[in-house]
Amino acid sequence: MTMKQTAHAQHVVSSFKERLPIAMCNDIGEEHFDELELLIESAISAAVLAEMEKAADKIDKLAHDVRHFAEHFD
């Protein structure tokens, strides 16, 4: 995970905790909030990786098209 993803996940959990009553935060406990943070980090990473794969596929197709154009250039 990158530091940006970790920091964003921490921010999301902190924002969530601010919306809950203190008693509820205490009932949930830090261990569960830490688990929530990891789940959020994982979700961010999965989304980033999926987009990177799409970008890599586009680059691969572009390289193929350029190579084909160069081979058939008159």
Biopython code that builds the backbone (N, CA, C, O; Angstrom):
import numpy as np
from Bio.PDB.StructureBuilder import StructureBuilder

atoms = [
    (1, "MET", "N", (0.832, -1.179, 0.000)),
    (1, "MET", "CA", (0.000, 0.000, 0.000)),
    (1, "MET", "C", (0.883, 1.250, 0.000)),
    (1, "MET", "O", (1.945, 1.282, 0.621)),
    (2, "THR", "N", (0.423, 2.256, -0.700)),
    (2, "THR", "CA", (1.181, 3.494, -0.671)),
    (2, "THR", "C", (0.790, 4.302, 0.561)),
    (2, "THR", "O", (-0.241, 4.060, 1.189)),
    (3, "MET", "N", (1.630, 5.252, 0.879)),
    (3, "MET", "CA", (1.346, 6.104, 2.038)),
    (3, "MET", "C", (0.080, 6.920, 1.804)),
    (3, "MET", "O", (-0.662, 7.188, 2.750)),
    (4, "LYS", "N", (-0.179, 7.320, 0.559)),
    (4, "LYS", "CA", (-1.395, 8.076, 0.266)),
    (4, "LYS", "C", (-2.638, 7.240, 0.551)),
    (4, "LYS", "O", (-3.619, 7.739, 1.103)),
    (5, "GLN", "N", (-2.589, 5.970, 0.172)),
    (5, "GLN", "CA", (-3.738, 5.099, 0.416)),
    (5, "GLN", "C", (-3.946, 4.898, 1.913)),
    (5, "GLN", "O", (-5.075, 4.922, 2.403)),
    (6, "THR", "N", (-2.842, 4.698, 2.636)),
    (6, "THR", "CA", (-2.929, 4.521, 4.087)),
    (6, "THR", "C", (-3.487, 5.772, 4.743)),
    (6, "THR", "O", (-4.378, 5.696, 5.589)),
    (7, "ALA", "N", (-2.960, 6.919, 4.350)),
    (7, "ALA", "CA", (-3.422, 8.183, 4.930)),
    (7, "ALA", "C", (-4.893, 8.424, 4.604)),
    (7, "ALA", "O", (-5.649, 8.897, 5.453)),
    (8, "HIS", "N", (-5.301, 8.099, 3.377)),
    (8, "HIS", "CA", (-6.699, 8.293, 3.006)),
    (8, "HIS", "C", (-7.612, 7.371, 3.807)),
    (8, "HIS", "O", (-8.676, 7.789, 4.263)),
    (9, "ALA", "N", (-7.199, 6.125, 3.979)),
    (9, "ALA", "CA", (-7.993, 5.180, 4.769)),
    (9, "ALA", "C", (-8.111, 5.666, 6.216)),
    (9, "ALA", "O", (-9.183, 5.582, 6.815)),
    (10, "GLN", "N", (-7.021, 6.168, 6.770)),
    (10, "GLN", "CA", (-7.053, 6.705, 8.137)),
    (10, "GLN", "C", (-8.010, 7.886, 8.227)),
    (10, "GLN", "O", (-8.761, 8.013, 9.195)),
    (11, "HIS", "N", (-7.982, 8.747, 7.216)),
    (11, "HIS", "CA", (-8.868, 9.912, 7.200)),
    (11, "HIS", "C", (-10.335, 9.479, 7.137)),
    (11, "HIS", "O", (-11.183, 10.043, 7.828)),
    (12, "VAL", "N", (-10.629, 8.477, 6.305)),
    (12, "VAL", "CA", (-12.001, 7.991, 6.183)),
    (12, "VAL", "C", (-12.498, 7.442, 7.513)),
    (12, "VAL", "O", (-13.615, 7.737, 7.936)),
    (13, "VAL", "N", (-11.664, 6.641, 8.169)),
    (13, "VAL", "CA", (-12.063, 6.057, 9.461)),
    (13, "VAL", "C", (-12.218, 7.153, 10.514)),
    (13, "VAL", "O", (-13.161, 7.119, 11.305)),
    (14, "SER", "N", (-11.314, 8.111, 10.532)),
    (14, "SER", "CA", (-11.418, 9.216, 11.486)),
    (14, "SER", "C", (-12.705, 10.009, 11.274)),
    (14, "SER", "O", (-13.388, 10.369, 12.233)),
    (15, "SER", "N", (-13.027, 10.275, 10.015)),
    (15, "SER", "CA", (-14.262, 11.002, 9.698)),
    (15, "SER", "C", (-15.489, 10.208, 10.128)),
    (15, "SER", "O", (-16.460, 10.769, 10.635)),
    (16, "PHE", "N", (-15.431, 8.903, 9.919)),
    (16, "PHE", "CA", (-16.537, 8.035, 10.327)),
    (16, "PHE", "C", (-16.714, 8.068, 11.844)),
    (16, "PHE", "O", (-17.828, 8.184, 12.356)),
    (17, "LYS", "N", (-15.585, 7.963, 12.545)),
    (17, "LYS", "CA", (-15.644, 7.956, 14.016)),
    (17, "LYS", "C", (-16.211, 9.270, 14.564)),
    (17, "LYS", "O", (-16.910, 9.271, 15.578)),
    (18, "GLU", "N", (-15.909, 10.388, 13.893)),
    (18, "GLU", "CA", (-16.409, 11.690, 14.333)),
    (18, "GLU", "C", (-17.931, 11.776, 14.252)),
    (18, "GLU", "O", (-18.548, 12.568, 14.964)),
    (19, "ARG", "N", (-18.526, 10.974, 13.401)),
    (19, "ARG", "CA", (-19.977, 10.994, 13.226)),
    (19, "ARG", "C", (-20.700, 10.081, 14.225)),
    (19, "ARG", "O", (-21.924, 10.119, 14.348)),
    (20, "LEU", "N", (-19.932, 9.277, 14.919)),
    (20, "LEU", "CA", (-20.526, 8.348, 15.887)),
    (20, "LEU", "C", (-20.463, 8.925, 17.302)),
    (20, "LEU", "O", (-19.559, 9.693, 17.630)),
    (21, "PRO", "N", (-21.429, 8.548, 18.130)),
    (21, "PRO", "CA", (-21.333, 8.932, 19.534)),
    (21, "PRO", "C", (-20.096, 8.278, 20.179)),
    (21, "PRO", "O", (-19.691, 7.183, 19.790)),
    (22, "ILE", "N", (-19.521, 8.947, 21.145)),
    (22, "ILE", "CA", (-18.317, 8.441, 21.807)),
    (22, "ILE", "C", (-18.555, 7.049, 22.387)),
    (22, "ILE", "O", (-17.698, 6.172, 22.283)),
    (23, "ALA", "N", (-19.716, 6.852, 22.994)),
    (23, "ALA", "CA", (-20.017, 5.548, 23.586)),
    (23, "ALA", "C", (-19.989, 4.443, 22.526)),
    (23, "ALA", "O", (-19.514, 3.338, 22.784)),
    (24, "MET", "N", (-20.499, 4.752, 21.341)),
    (24, "MET", "CA", (-20.508, 3.750, 20.279)),
    (24, "MET", "C", (-19.080, 3.467, 19.809)),
    (24, "MET", "O", (-18.730, 2.318, 19.541)),
    (25, "CYS", "N", (-18.267, 4.503, 19.712)),
    (25, "CYS", "CA", (-16.857, 4.307, 19.338)),
    (25, "CYS", "C", (-16.168, 3.412, 20.353)),
    (25, "CYS", "O", (-15.392, 2.530, 19.985)),
    (26, "ASN", "N", (-16.447, 3.635, 21.615)),
    (26, "ASN", "CA", (-15.851, 2.804, 22.663)),
    (26, "ASN", "C", (-16.332, 1.359, 22.565)),
    (26, "ASN", "O", (-15.559, 0.424, 22.772)),
    (27, "ASP", "N", (-17.622, 1.182, 22.245)),
    (27, "ASP", "CA", (-18.162, -0.173, 22.093)),
    (27, "ASP", "C", (-17.525, -0.896, 20.900)),
    (27, "ASP", "O", (-17.223, -2.087, 20.974)),
    (28, "ILE", "N", (-17.329, -0.173, 19.819)),
    (28, "ILE", "CA", (-16.735, -0.775, 18.624)),
    (28, "ILE", "C", (-15.279, -1.134, 18.889)),
    (28, "ILE", "O", (-14.832, -2.230, 18.552)),
    (29, "GLY", "N", (-14.553, -0.222, 19.485)),
    (29, "GLY", "CA", (-13.163, -0.484, 19.857)),
    (29, "GLY", "C", (-12.179, -0.220, 18.729)),
    (29, "GLY", "O", (-12.513, -0.326, 17.549)),
    (30, "GLU", "N", (-10.963, 0.125, 19.119)),
    (30, "GLU", "CA", (-9.923, 0.464, 18.157)),
    (30, "GLU", "C", (-9.543, -0.708, 17.245)),
    (30, "GLU", "O", (-9.198, -0.508, 16.080)),
    (31, "GLU", "N", (-9.610, -1.912, 17.777)),
    (31, "GLU", "CA", (-9.256, -3.078, 16.956)),
    (31, "GLU", "C", (-10.151, -3.169, 15.721)),
    (31, "GLU", "O", (-9.674, -3.454, 14.623)),
    (32, "HIS", "N", (-11.443, -2.928, 15.906)),
    (32, "HIS", "CA", (-12.377, -2.989, 14.779)),
    (32, "HIS", "C", (-12.191, -1.805, 13.834)),
    (32, "HIS", "O", (-12.334, -1.944, 12.620)),
    (33, "PHE", "N", (-11.874, -0.649, 14.393)),
    (33, "PHE", "CA", (-11.594, 0.499, 13.527)),
    (33, "PHE", "C", (-10.320, 0.254, 12.720)),
    (33, "PHE", "O", (-10.234, 0.662, 11.562)),
    (34, "ASP", "N", (-9.350, -0.396, 13.312)),
    (34, "ASP", "CA", (-8.127, -0.757, 12.576)),
    (34, "ASP", "C", (-8.443, -1.727, 11.444)),
    (34, "ASP", "O", (-7.885, -1.620, 10.352)),
    (35, "GLU", "N", (-9.343, -2.676, 11.711)),
    (35, "GLU", "CA", (-9.761, -3.619, 10.668)),
    (35, "GLU", "C", (-10.484, -2.880, 9.544)),
    (35, "GLU", "O", (-10.280, -3.175, 8.367)),
    (36, "LEU", "N", (-11.324, -1.925, 9.912)),
    (36, "LEU", "CA", (-12.035, -1.126, 8.914)),
    (36, "LEU", "C", (-11.033, -0.362, 8.053)),
    (36, "LEU", "O", (-11.192, -0.274, 6.836)),
    (37, "GLU", "N", (-10.016, 0.181, 8.680)),
    (37, "GLU", "CA", (-8.983, 0.906, 7.946)),
    (37, "GLU", "C", (-8.292, -0.003, 6.926)),
    (37, "GLU", "O", (-8.050, 0.405, 5.789)),
    (38, "LEU", "N", (-7.977, -1.229, 7.332)),
    (38, "LEU", "CA", (-7.348, -2.186, 6.411)),
    (38, "LEU", "C", (-8.277, -2.550, 5.251)),
    (38, "LEU", "O", (-7.835, -2.684, 4.110)),
    (39, "LEU", "N", (-9.560, -2.706, 5.554)),
    (39, "LEU", "CA", (-10.527, -3.011, 4.494)),
    (39, "LEU", "C", (-10.602, -1.865, 3.485)),
    (39, "LEU", "O", (-10.671, -2.094, 2.278)),
    (40, "ILE", "N", (-10.587, -0.645, 3.988)),
    (40, "ILE", "CA", (-10.642, 0.522, 3.105)),
    (40, "ILE", "C", (-9.379, 0.595, 2.257)),
    (40, "ILE", "O", (-9.450, 0.839, 1.052)),
    (41, "GLU", "N", (-8.217, 0.385, 2.887)),
    (41, "GLU", "CA", (-6.951, 0.364, 2.139)),
    (41, "GLU", "C", (-6.990, -0.681, 1.027)),
    (41, "GLU", "O", (-6.565, -0.420, -0.098)),
    (42, "SER", "N", (-7.501, -1.859, 1.351)),
    (42, "SER", "CA", (-7.582, -2.940, 0.367)),
    (42, "SER", "C", (-8.504, -2.559, -0.780)),
    (42, "SER", "O", (-8.206, -2.841, -1.940)),
    (43, "ALA", "N", (-9.614, -1.924, -0.462)),
    (43, "ALA", "CA", (-10.545, -1.504, -1.503)),
    (43, "ALA", "C", (-9.912, -0.457, -2.412)),
    (43, "ALA", "O", (-10.077, -0.509, -3.631)),
    (44, "ILE", "N", (-9.193, 0.487, -1.824)),
    (44, "ILE", "CA", (-8.503, 1.499, -2.629)),
    (44, "ILE", "C", (-7.473, 0.825, -3.528)),
    (44, "ILE", "O", (-7.396, 1.126, -4.719)),
    (45, "SER", "N", (-6.696, -0.070, -2.972)),
    (45, "SER", "CA", (-5.659, -0.758, -3.752)),
    (45, "SER", "C", (-6.261, -1.554, -4.903)),
    (45, "SER", "O", (-5.738, -1.534, -6.017)),
    (46, "ALA", "N", (-7.353, -2.249, -4.638)),
    (46, "ALA", "CA", (-8.003, -3.036, -5.688)),
    (46, "ALA", "C", (-8.484, -2.129, -6.815)),
    (46, "ALA", "O", (-8.345, -2.469, -7.990)),
    (47, "ALA", "N", (-9.047, -0.982, -6.463)),
    (47, "ALA", "CA", (-9.533, -0.048, -7.475)),
    (47, "ALA", "C", (-8.368, 0.528, -8.282)),
    (47, "ALA", "O", (-8.457, 0.652, -9.503)),
    (48, "VAL", "N", (-7.291, 0.876, -7.607)),
    (48, "VAL", "CA", (-6.112, 1.429, -8.292)),
    (48, "VAL", "C", (-5.521, 0.389, -9.237)),
    (48, "VAL", "O", (-5.202, 0.704, -10.383)),
    (49, "LEU", "N", (-5.374, -0.838, -8.771)),
    (49, "LEU", "CA", (-4.814, -1.894, -9.615)),
    (49, "LEU", "C", (-5.692, -2.179, -10.835)),
    (49, "LEU", "O", (-5.180, -2.420, -11.928)),
    (50, "ALA", "N", (-6.988, -2.152, -10.650)),
    (50, "ALA", "CA", (-7.894, -2.381, -11.780)),
    (50, "ALA", "C", (-7.727, -1.285, -12.827)),
    (50, "ALA", "O", (-7.708, -1.568, -14.025)),
    (51, "GLU", "N", (-7.606, -0.045, -12.386)),
    (51, "GLU", "CA", (-7.415, 1.062, -13.323)),
    (51, "GLU", "C", (-6.046, 0.992, -13.998)),
    (51, "GLU", "O", (-5.915, 1.325, -15.176)),
    (52, "MET", "N", (-5.028, 0.560, -13.253)),
    (52, "MET", "CA", (-3.701, 0.412, -13.846)),
    (52, "MET", "C", (-3.712, -0.670, -14.922)),
    (52, "MET", "O", (-3.058, -0.523, -15.955)),
    (53, "GLU", "N", (-4.449, -1.753, -14.691)),
    (53, "GLU", "CA", (-4.561, -2.806, -15.699)),
    (53, "GLU", "C", (-5.236, -2.286, -16.958)),
    (53, "GLU", "O", (-4.818, -2.606, -18.071)),
    (54, "LYS", "N", (-6.285, -1.480, -16.781)),
    (54, "LYS", "CA", (-6.954, -0.895, -17.939)),
    (54, "LYS", "C", (-5.988, -0.006, -18.718)),
    (54, "LYS", "O", (-5.952, -0.051, -19.948)),
    (55, "ALA", "N", (-5.212, 0.798, -18.004)),
    (55, "ALA", "CA", (-4.242, 1.679, -18.663)),
    (55, "ALA", "C", (-3.177, 0.861, -19.389)),
    (55, "ALA", "O", (-2.795, 1.191, -20.512)),
    (56, "ALA", "N", (-2.701, -0.198, -18.753)),
    (56, "ALA", "CA", (-1.696, -1.055, -19.385)),
    (56, "ALA", "C", (-2.260, -1.711, -20.642)),
    (56, "ALA", "O", (-1.553, -1.837, -21.642)),
    (57, "ASP", "N", (-3.517, -2.125, -20.605)),
    (57, "ASP", "CA", (-4.151, -2.718, -21.792)),
    (57, "ASP", "C", (-4.239, -1.700, -22.926)),
    (57, "ASP", "O", (-4.010, -2.038, -24.087)),
    (58, "LYS", "N", (-4.571, -0.454, -22.587)),
    (58, "LYS", "CA", (-4.648, 0.594, -23.608)),
    (58, "LYS", "C", (-3.271, 0.855, -24.218)),
    (58, "LYS", "O", (-3.150, 1.019, -25.432)),
    (59, "ILE", "N", (-2.241, 0.894, -23.383)),
    (59, "ILE", "CA", (-0.878, 1.115, -23.868)),
    (59, "ILE", "C", (-0.445, -0.037, -24.765)),
    (59, "ILE", "O", (0.172, 0.181, -25.807)),
    (60, "ASP", "N", (-0.767, -1.257, -24.364)),
    (60, "ASP", "CA", (-0.429, -2.439, -25.154)),
    (60, "ASP", "C", (-1.100, -2.384, -26.527)),
    (60, "ASP", "O", (-0.469, -2.670, -27.544)),
    (61, "LYS", "N", (-2.383, -2.014, -26.550)),
    (61, "LYS", "CA", (-3.100, -1.909, -27.814)),
    (61, "LYS", "C", (-2.494, -0.805, -28.671)),
    (61, "LYS", "O", (-2.317, -0.987, -29.876)),
    (62, "LEU", "N", (-2.175, 0.328, -28.072)),
    (62, "LEU", "CA", (-1.576, 1.425, -28.824)),
    (62, "LEU", "C", (-0.237, 1.000, -29.424)),
    (62, "LEU", "O", (0.042, 1.304, -30.584)),
    (63, "ALA", "N", (0.595, 0.300, -28.647)),
    (63, "ALA", "CA", (1.881, -0.175, -29.155)),
    (63, "ALA", "C", (1.672, -1.119, -30.336)),
    (63, "ALA", "O", (2.386, -1.042, -31.335)),
    (64, "HIS", "N", (0.697, -2.002, -30.215)),
    (64, "HIS", "CA", (0.392, -2.929, -31.307)),
    (64, "HIS", "C", (-0.054, -2.163, -32.554)),
    (64, "HIS", "O", (0.387, -2.467, -33.663)),
    (65, "ASP", "N", (-0.924, -1.177, -32.374)),
    (65, "ASP", "CA", (-1.416, -0.394, -33.504)),
    (65, "ASP", "C", (-0.285, 0.391, -34.167)),
    (65, "ASP", "O", (-0.227, 0.458, -35.395)),
    (66, "VAL", "N", (0.600, 0.976, -33.392)),
    (66, "VAL", "CA", (1.727, 1.734, -33.934)),
    (66, "VAL", "C", (2.657, 0.798, -34.706)),
    (66, "VAL", "O", (3.104, 1.130, -35.804)),
    (67, "ARG", "N", (2.948, -0.371, -34.131)),
    (67, "ARG", "CA", (3.801, -1.347, -34.808)),
    (67, "ARG", "C", (3.165, -1.780, -36.140)),
    (67, "ARG", "O", (3.846, -1.871, -37.162)),
    (68, "HIS", "N", (1.877, -2.040, -36.112)),
    (68, "HIS", "CA", (1.169, -2.444, -37.331)),
    (68, "HIS", "C", (1.225, -1.327, -38.360)),
    (68, "HIS", "O", (1.471, -1.585, -39.538)),
    (69, "PHE", "N", (1.003, -0.095, -37.934)),
    (69, "PHE", "CA", (1.079, 1.048, -38.840)),
    (69, "PHE", "C", (2.474, 1.180, -39.444)),
    (69, "PHE", "O", (2.618, 1.420, -40.643)),
    (70, "ALA", "N", (3.508, 1.019, -38.603)),
    (70, "ALA", "CA", (4.873, 1.159, -39.085)),
    (70, "ALA", "C", (5.232, 0.064, -40.085)),
    (70, "ALA", "O", (5.956, 0.309, -41.050)),
    (71, "GLU", "N", (4.727, -1.132, -39.853)),
    (71, "GLU", "CA", (5.023, -2.248, -40.756)),
    (71, "GLU", "C", (4.334, -2.103, -42.099)),
    (71, "GLU", "O", (4.815, -2.630, -43.102)),
    (72, "HIS", "N", (3.207, -1.390, -42.132)),
    (72, "HIS", "CA", (2.442, -1.257, -43.362)),
    (72, "HIS", "C", (2.476, 0.164, -43.914)),
    (72, "HIS", "O", (1.649, 0.529, -44.750)),
    (73, "PHE", "N", (3.415, 0.951, -43.456)),
    (73, "PHE", "CA", (3.541, 2.332, -43.914)),
    (73, "PHE", "C", (4.123, 2.355, -45.325)),
    (73, "PHE", "O", (5.109, 1.674, -45.606)),
    (74, "ASP", "N", (3.517, 3.133, -46.201)),
    (74, "ASP", "CA", (4.025, 3.225, -47.584)),
    (74, "ASP", "C", (4.856, 4.459, -47.744)),
    (74, "ASP", "O", (5.373, 4.718, -48.831)),
]
sb = StructureBuilder()
sb.init_structure("model")
sb.init_model(0)
sb.init_chain("A")
sb.init_seg("    ")
for serial, (resi, resn, name, xyz) in enumerate(atoms, 1):
    if name == "N":
        sb.init_residue(resn, " ", resi, " ")
    sb.init_atom(name, np.array(xyz, "f"), 0.0, 1.0, " ", f" {name:<3s}", serial, name[0])
structure = sb.get_structure()
